[in-house]
Amino acid sequence: MYYYESENDPECRGFIDLCDVGSVEVENNGNKAILELRTKKRVYSLLAESRQVADTWKEKIEMVLRE
């Protein structure tokens, strides 16, 4: 999964191999939410616009991990 600094950023900032993800969690951050993807080597913290958006991302990523 490629990630970017913002949705308007044309340049990819990095890549997360979903095969390496061990868990996906959502943390509250005021009126926004943080989606945390945990691998053995690193924790990726991705800011979502809302808890609902983060929960949707979590659900979709967990579907991919089950495949």
Protein Blocks (a to p, Z undefined) as FASTA:
>chain_A
ZZdfblklmbdfbdcdfklpmbdcdddehjbccdddddfkbccddddfbfklmmmmmmmm
mmmmmZZ
